């Protein structure tokens, strides 16, 4: 899966939908701290049914934020940070030059006023 294939508006909608839920963000935090954790281990931390956790995981997987692998009866989970990097590149990186220029001008103004 390449960035060019995933950086369409539908993919971004999926990504923001996944991140809009506090529960899903908490699941991402768990999975990122504990790579390879099981669905059961994640479910133990929430007061909701395992089916509810599976639904949240389906949304996260659809957005590409979680990758899972079946090992026997267990399903192991890993966090995929690439979609979040796409958000960063799309909105943060484009303003880097703008803010760098502003900071240089601010520094010059501060130095001028010290004289």
ROTIGU-844086 format. One record per residue: x, z, y of N, C-alpha, C, O in turn; residue number from 1. Coordinates in nm, 3 decimals, decimal comma. Layout:
<titis>
<titi <X; Z; Y>; <X; Z; Y>; <X; Z; Y>; <X; Z; Y>; NUM>
...
</titis>
This chain:
<titis>
<titi <0,084; 0,000; -0,117>; <0,000; 0,000; 0,000>; <0,089; 0,000; 0,123>; <0,166; 0,094; 0,144>; 1>
<titi <0,079; -0,104; 0,206>; <0,164; -0,112; 0,324>; <0,086; -0,073; 0,448>; <-0,037; -0,073; 0,448>; 2>
<titi <0,159; -0,041; 0,552>; <0,096; -0,001; 0,678>; <0,007; -0,112; 0,732>; <-0,100; -0,086; 0,786>; 3>
<titi <0,052; -0,238; 0,717>; <-0,027; -0,350; 0,768>; <-0,162; -0,359; 0,698>; <-0,262; -0,396; 0,759>; 4>
<titi <-0,165; -0,326; 0,570>; <-0,290; -0,332; 0,497>; <-0,383; -0,216; 0,533>; <-0,505; -0,232; 0,529>; 5>
<titi <-0,327; -0,103; 0,568>; <-0,409; 0,016; 0,590>; <-0,442; 0,043; 0,737>; <-0,531; 0,124; 0,765>; 6>
<titi <-0,375; -0,020; 0,830>; <-0,399; 0,012; 0,969>; <-0,514; -0,068; 1,029>; <-0,504; -0,116; 1,142>; 7>
<titi <-0,621; -0,082; 0,954>; <-0,739; -0,146; 1,010>; <-0,836; -0,037; 1,056>; <-0,816; 0,081; 1,026>; 8>
<titi <-0,939; -0,076; 1,126>; <-1,032; 0,021; 1,183>; <-1,107; 0,100; 1,076>; <-1,134; 0,219; 1,095>; 9>
<titi <-1,142; 0,036; 0,964>; <-1,211; 0,108; 0,856>; <-1,122; 0,217; 0,797>; <-1,169; 0,327; 0,768>; 10>
<titi <-0,995; 0,187; 0,781>; <-0,901; 0,286; 0,728>; <-0,886; 0,403; 0,825>; <-0,879; 0,519; 0,783>; 11>
<titi <-0,881; 0,372; 0,954>; <-0,871; 0,480; 1,053>; <-0,997; 0,564; 1,055>; <-0,990; 0,686; 1,071>; 12>
<titi <-1,112; 0,500; 1,038>; <-1,238; 0,577; 1,029>; <-1,232; 0,674; 0,911>; <-1,269; 0,790; 0,924>; 13>
<titi <-1,186; 0,625; 0,796>; <-1,173; 0,710; 0,678>; <-1,078; 0,827; 0,705>; <-1,105; 0,941; 0,665>; 14>
<titi <-0,969; 0,798; 0,771>; <-0,869; 0,900; 0,799>; <-0,924; 1,007; 0,892>; <-0,909; 1,126; 0,865>; 15>
<titi <-0,986; 0,966; 1,002>; <-1,040; 1,064; 1,095>; <-1,158; 1,140; 1,036>; <-1,176; 1,259; 1,065>; 16>
<titi <-1,238; 1,075; 0,954>; <-1,347; 1,145; 0,885>; <-1,289; 1,254; 0,795>; <-1,341; 1,366; 0,791>; 17>
<titi <-1,184; 1,222; 0,723>; <-1,122; 1,319; 0,633>; <-1,066; 1,437; 0,712>; <-1,078; 1,552; 0,669>; 18>
<titi <-1,005; 1,411; 0,825>; <-0,944; 1,517; 0,905>; <-1,045; 1,597; 0,988>; <-1,011; 1,702; 1,042>; 19>
<titi <-1,167; 1,546; 0,999>; <-1,268; 1,612; 1,082>; <-1,321; 1,741; 1,019>; <-1,383; 1,821; 1,089>; 20>
<titi <-1,298; 1,761; 0,893>; <-1,352; 1,878; 0,823>; <-1,247; 1,988; 0,813>; <-1,134; 1,964; 0,768>; 21>
<titi <-1,284; 2,109; 0,856>; <-1,194; 2,224; 0,846>; <-1,155; 2,249; 0,701>; <-1,039; 2,278; 0,672>; 22>
<titi <-1,251; 2,239; 0,609>; <-1,223; 2,262; 0,467>; <-1,121; 2,163; 0,416>; <-1,028; 2,200; 0,344>; 23>
<titi <-1,136; 2,036; 0,452>; <-1,040; 1,935; 0,405>; <-0,902; 1,959; 0,466>; <-0,801; 1,938; 0,398>; 24>
<titi <-0,897; 2,001; 0,591>; <-0,765; 2,033; 0,650>; <-0,702; 2,151; 0,577>; <-0,581; 2,152; 0,556>; 25>
<titi <-0,782; 2,250; 0,540>; <-0,729; 2,364; 0,463>; <-0,679; 2,317; 0,326>; <-0,575; 2,363; 0,279>; 26>
<titi <-0,753; 2,227; 0,263>; <-0,708; 2,172; 0,135>; <-0,575; 2,100; 0,153>; <-0,485; 2,115; 0,071>; 27>
<titi <-0,563; 2,020; 0,259>; <-0,436; 1,951; 0,285>; <-0,322; 2,049; 0,305>; <-0,211; 2,026; 0,256>; 28>
<titi <-0,348; 2,158; 0,375>; <-0,244; 2,259; 0,394>; <-0,198; 2,315; 0,260>; <-0,078; 2,332; 0,237>; 29>
<titi <-0,292; 2,344; 0,172>; <-0,258; 2,398; 0,040>; <-0,176; 2,297; -0,040>; <-0,071; 2,330; -0,095>; 30>
<titi <-0,225; 2,174; -0,044>; <-0,158; 2,070; -0,123>; <-0,019; 2,038; -0,067>; <0,073; 2,010; -0,143>; 31>
<titi <-0,004; 2,042; 0,065>; <0,128; 2,013; 0,122>; <0,227; 2,128; 0,096>; <0,346; 2,104; 0,079>; 32>
<titi <0,177; 2,251; 0,094>; <0,264; 2,366; 0,065>; <0,298; 2,377; -0,083>; <0,404; 2,427; -0,120>; 33>
<titi <0,208; 2,329; -0,169>; <0,224; 2,345; -0,314>; <0,212; 2,210; -0,385>; <0,114; 2,186; -0,455>; 34>
<titi <0,310; 2,121; -0,368>; <0,302; 1,989; -0,431>; <0,281; 2,001; -0,582>; <0,347; 2,081; -0,648>; 35>
<titi <0,189; 1,921; -0,634>; <0,162; 1,922; -0,777>; <0,064; 2,029; -0,821>; <0,043; 2,050; -0,940>; 36>
<titi <0,003; 2,098; -0,724>; <-0,095; 2,202; -0,761>; <-0,216; 2,137; -0,828>; <-0,241; 2,017; -0,812>; 37>
<titi <-0,290; 2,216; -0,901>; <-0,407; 2,164; -0,972>; <-0,532; 2,178; -0,886>; <-0,536; 2,256; -0,791>; 38>
<titi <-0,633; 2,101; -0,922>; <-0,762; 2,111; -0,854>; <-0,816; 2,253; -0,870>; <-0,871; 2,310; -0,776>; 39>
<titi <-0,800; 2,310; -0,988>; <-0,846; 2,446; -1,012>; <-0,780; 2,547; -0,921>; <-0,845; 2,638; -0,870>; 40>
<titi <-0,649; 2,532; -0,900>; <-0,576; 2,623; -0,811>; <-0,626; 2,612; -0,668>; <-0,634; 2,712; -0,597>; 41>
<titi <-0,660; 2,492; -0,626>; <-0,715; 2,473; -0,492>; <-0,855; 2,534; -0,485>; <-0,887; 2,605; -0,390>; 42>
<titi <-0,936; 2,507; -0,585>; <-1,075; 2,554; -0,586>; <-1,085; 2,706; -0,583>; <-1,178; 2,760; -0,524>; 43>
<titi <-0,989; 2,774; -0,644>; <-0,990; 2,921; -0,646>; <-0,986; 2,982; -0,506>; <-1,028; 3,096; -0,488>; 44>
<titi <-0,938; 2,908; -0,410>; <-0,921; 2,961; -0,274>; <-1,044; 2,945; -0,186>; <-1,046; 2,987; -0,071>; 45>
<titi <-1,147; 2,883; -0,241>; <-1,267; 2,857; -0,162>; <-1,390; 2,915; -0,230>; <-1,398; 2,923; -0,352>; 46>
<titi <-1,484; 2,954; -0,148>; <-1,611; 3,003; -0,200>; <-1,709; 2,886; -0,203>; <-1,809; 2,885; -0,131>; 47>
<titi <-1,680; 2,792; -0,287>; <-1,769; 2,677; -0,307>; <-1,749; 2,628; -0,449>; <-1,651; 2,663; -0,516>; 48>
<titi <-1,841; 2,548; -0,494>; <-1,834; 2,500; -0,632>; <-1,716; 2,405; -0,649>; <-1,664; 2,348; -0,553>; 49>
<titi <-1,676; 2,391; -0,772>; <-1,568; 2,297; -0,803>; <-1,612; 2,154; -0,770>; <-1,530; 2,072; -0,729>; 50>
<titi <-1,740; 2,127; -0,787>; <-1,794; 1,994; -0,751>; <-1,776; 1,970; -0,601>; <-1,742; 1,859; -0,560>; 51>
<titi <-1,799; 2,073; -0,521>; <-1,779; 2,061; -0,376>; <-1,634; 2,029; -0,343>; <-1,607; 1,945; -0,258>; 52>
<titi <-1,542; 2,096; -0,410>; <-1,399; 2,069; -0,389>; <-1,367; 1,926; -0,430>; <-1,292; 1,856; -0,361>; 53>
<titi <-1,423; 1,881; -0,542>; <-1,400; 1,743; -0,587>; <-1,450; 1,643; -0,483>; <-1,387; 1,540; -0,460>; 54>
<titi <-1,563; 1,672; -0,420>; <-1,614; 1,581; -0,316>; <-1,519; 1,575; -0,198>; <-1,493; 1,468; -0,144>; 55>
<titi <-1,468; 1,690; -0,156>; <-1,371; 1,691; -0,046>; <-1,244; 1,616; -0,086>; <-1,188; 1,540; -0,006>; 56>
<titi <-1,198; 1,637; -0,208>; <-1,078; 1,566; -0,254>; <-1,100; 1,415; -0,259>; <-1,008; 1,338; -0,231>; 57>
<titi <-1,221; 1,373; -0,294>; <-1,250; 1,229; -0,298>; <-1,236; 1,168; -0,158>; <-1,183; 1,058; -0,143>; 58>
<titi <-1,282; 1,240; -0,057>; <-1,269; 1,192; 0,081>; <-1,122; 1,185; 0,121>; <-1,078; 1,088; 0,183>; 59>
<titi <-1,047; 1,288; 0,085>; <-0,904; 1,290; 0,118>; <-0,828; 1,179; 0,045>; <-0,738; 1,118; 0,103>; 60>
<titi <-0,864; 1,153; -0,079>; <-0,798; 1,045; -0,153>; <-0,836; 0,909; -0,095>; <-0,751; 0,821; -0,085>; 61>
<titi <-0,961; 0,892; -0,057>; <-1,006; 0,766; 0,002>; <-0,928; 0,736; 0,130>; <-0,899; 0,620; 0,160>; 62>
<titi <-0,896; 0,840; 0,205>; <-0,820; 0,825; 0,329>; <-0,670; 0,811; 0,302>; <-0,593; 0,783; 0,395>; 63>
<titi <-0,629; 0,829; 0,177>; <-0,488; 0,817; 0,143>; <-0,406; 0,942; 0,171>; <-0,283; 0,938; 0,163>; 64>
<titi <-0,471; 1,052; 0,204>; <-0,400; 1,175; 0,238>; <-0,360; 1,257; 0,117>; <-0,266; 1,336; 0,123>; 65>
<titi <-0,430; 1,238; 0,007>; <-0,399; 1,309; -0,117>; <-0,385; 1,206; -0,229>; <-0,464; 1,111; -0,239>; 66>
<titi <-0,285; 1,227; -0,311>; <-0,264; 1,144; -0,429>; <-0,279; 1,237; -0,549>; <-0,227; 1,349; -0,549>; 67>
<titi <-0,350; 1,191; -0,652>; <-0,368; 1,276; -0,769>; <-0,320; 1,205; -0,894>; <-0,314; 1,082; -0,901>; 68>
<titi <-0,287; 1,287; -0,993>; <-0,242; 1,234; -1,122>; <-0,301; 1,323; -1,230>; <-0,294; 1,446; -1,223>; 69>
<titi <-0,359; 1,260; -1,328>; <-0,414; 1,334; -1,440>; <-0,305; 1,362; -1,542>; <-0,234; 1,271; -1,585>; 70>
<titi <-0,292; 1,489; -1,579>; <-0,197; 1,530; -1,683>; <-0,276; 1,611; -1,784>; <-0,301; 1,730; -1,765>; 71>
<titi <-0,313; 1,546; -1,890>; <-0,397; 1,612; -1,990>; <-0,532; 1,644; -1,930>; <-0,601; 1,555; -1,880>; 72>
<titi <-0,569; 1,770; -1,933>; <-0,698; 1,812; -1,877>; <-0,689; 1,848; -1,729>; <-0,790; 1,871; -1,663>; 73>
<titi <-0,567; 1,852; -1,677>; <-0,549; 1,892; -1,538>; <-0,531; 1,771; -1,448>; <-0,483; 1,666; -1,490>; 74>
<titi <-0,570; 1,789; -1,324>; <-0,547; 1,688; -1,222>; <-0,455; 1,751; -1,118>; <-0,491; 1,849; -1,053>; 75>
<titi <-0,336; 1,695; -1,102>; <-0,235; 1,744; -1,009>; <-0,248; 1,670; -0,875>; <-0,285; 1,553; -0,872>; 76>
<titi <-0,218; 1,741; -0,766>; <-0,240; 1,686; -0,632>; <-0,111; 1,688; -0,550>; <-0,032; 1,782; -0,559>; 77>
<titi <-0,092; 1,584; -0,470>; <0,020; 1,574; -0,378>; <-0,030; 1,526; -0,242>; <-0,122; 1,445; -0,234>; 78>
<titi <0,032; 1,576; -0,139>; <0,000; 1,537; -0,002>; <0,077; 1,410; 0,032>; <0,195; 1,398; -0,001>; 79>
<titi <0,010; 1,316; 0,097>; <0,074; 1,193; 0,144>; <0,067; 1,192; 0,296>; <-0,041; 1,175; 0,353>; 80>
<titi <0,179; 1,209; 0,362>; <0,183; 1,219; 0,509>; <0,182; 1,083; 0,579>; <0,172; 1,078; 0,702>; 81>
<titi <0,191; 0,974; 0,505>; <0,200; 0,842; 0,567>; <0,083; 0,812; 0,660>; <0,106; 0,764; 0,771>; 82>
<titi <-0,042; 0,838; 0,621>; <-0,152; 0,809; 0,715>; <-0,142; 0,888; 0,846>; <-0,180; 0,837; 0,951>; 83>
<titi <-0,092; 1,009; 0,840>; <-0,075; 1,087; 0,963>; <0,036; 1,026; 1,048>; <0,029; 1,028; 1,171>; 84>
<titi <0,138; 0,973; 0,983>; <0,243; 0,903; 1,056>; <0,186; 0,781; 1,127>; <0,229; 0,749; 1,238>; 85>
<titi <0,089; 0,711; 1,065>; <0,026; 0,596; 1,130>; <-0,046; 0,639; 1,257>; <-0,041; 0,569; 1,358>; 86>
<titi <-0,115; 0,753; 1,252>; <-0,182; 0,804; 1,371>; <-0,078; 0,830; 1,479>; <-0,095; 0,790; 1,595>; 87>
<titi <0,029; 0,894; 1,442>; <0,136; 0,925; 1,537>; <0,190; 0,796; 1,599>; <0,206; 0,788; 1,721>; 88>
<titi <0,219; 0,697; 1,516>; <0,274; 0,572; 1,567>; <0,176; 0,500; 1,658>; <0,215; 0,442; 1,759>; 89>
<titi <0,048; 0,503; 1,621>; <-0,051; 0,429; 1,699>; <-0,072; 0,491; 1,836>; <-0,082; 0,418; 1,935>; 90>
<titi <-0,080; 0,624; 1,846>; <-0,113; 0,685; 1,973>; <0,002; 0,757; 2,041>; <0,011; 0,753; 2,163>; 91>
<titi <0,086; 0,822; 1,968>; <0,193; 0,899; 2,032>; <0,311; 0,813; 2,073>; <0,360; 0,823; 2,185>; 92>
<titi <0,355; 0,728; 1,984>; <0,474; 0,648; 2,010>; <0,456; 0,554; 2,130>; <0,551; 0,530; 2,204>; 93>
<titi <0,337; 0,503; 2,149>; <0,318; 0,406; 2,258>; <0,333; 0,471; 2,395>; <0,356; 0,401; 2,494>; 94>
<titi <0,320; 0,602; 2,403>; <0,333; 0,671; 2,530>; <0,471; 0,732; 2,553>; <0,495; 0,794; 2,656>; 95>
<titi <0,558; 0,717; 2,458>; <0,692; 0,775; 2,469>; <0,765; 0,726; 2,594>; <0,819; 0,806; 2,670>; 96>
<titi <0,766; 0,595; 2,615>; <0,835; 0,539; 2,732>; <0,773; 0,590; 2,861>; <0,843; 0,625; 2,955>; 97>
<titi <0,640; 0,592; 2,865>; <0,569; 0,638; 2,983>; <0,612; 0,780; 3,020>; <0,648; 0,806; 3,135>; 98>
<titi <0,607; 0,871; 2,923>; <0,641; 1,011; 2,951>; <0,790; 1,029; 2,976>; <0,829; 1,115; 3,055>; 99>
<titi <0,873; 0,952; 2,911>; <1,017; 0,962; 2,936>; <1,045; 0,923; 3,081>; <1,124; 0,988; 3,148>; 100>
<titi <0,981; 0,818; 3,127>; <0,998; 0,776; 3,267>; <0,950; 0,882; 3,364>; <1,014; 0,908; 3,466>; 101>
<titi <0,837; 0,942; 3,334>; <0,783; 1,049; 3,419>; <0,879; 1,168; 3,426>; <0,901; 1,224; 3,533>; 102>
<titi <0,934; 1,205; 3,313>; <1,026; 1,320; 3,310>; <1,154; 1,291; 3,389>; <1,206; 1,380; 3,457>; 103>
<titi <1,203; 1,168; 3,380>; <1,323; 1,131; 3,457>; <1,292; 1,140; 3,606>; <1,372; 1,194; 3,683>; 104>
<titi <1,175; 1,088; 3,648>; <1,137; 1,095; 3,790>; <1,120; 1,241; 3,835>; <1,162; 1,276; 3,946>; 105>
<titi <1,061; 1,325; 3,750>; <1,043; 1,466; 3,783>; <1,180; 1,535; 3,800>; <1,200; 1,613; 3,893>; 106>
<titi <1,272; 1,503; 3,710>; <1,407; 1,561; 3,718>; <1,474; 1,519; 3,849>; <1,534; 1,602; 3,917>; 107>
<titi <1,464; 1,391; 3,884>; <1,525; 1,342; 4,008>; <1,464; 1,409; 4,131>; <1,535; 1,446; 4,224>; 108>
<titi <1,332; 1,426; 4,130>; <1,264; 1,494; 4,241>; <1,310; 1,638; 4,252>; <1,334; 1,687; 4,363>; 109>
<titi <1,322; 1,707; 4,140>; <1,366; 1,847; 4,140>; <1,508; 1,857; 4,193>; <1,539; 1,948; 4,270>; 110>
<titi <1,595; 1,765; 4,153>; <1,734; 1,767; 4,200>; <1,742; 1,738; 4,350>; <1,823; 1,798; 4,421>; 111>
<titi <1,657; 1,645; 4,398>; <1,656; 1,612; 4,540>; <1,611; 1,732; 4,624>; <1,666; 1,758; 4,731>; 112>
<titi <1,512; 1,803; 4,575>; <1,458; 1,916; 4,653>; <1,554; 2,035; 4,652>; <1,542; 2,122; 4,739>; 113>
<titi <1,647; 2,042; 4,559>; <1,746; 2,150; 4,554>; <1,854; 2,131; 4,659>; <1,920; 2,227; 4,698>; 114>
<titi <1,872; 2,009; 4,705>; <1,981; 1,979; 4,800>; <1,952; 2,032; 4,935>; <2,034; 2,015; 5,026>; 115>
</titis>
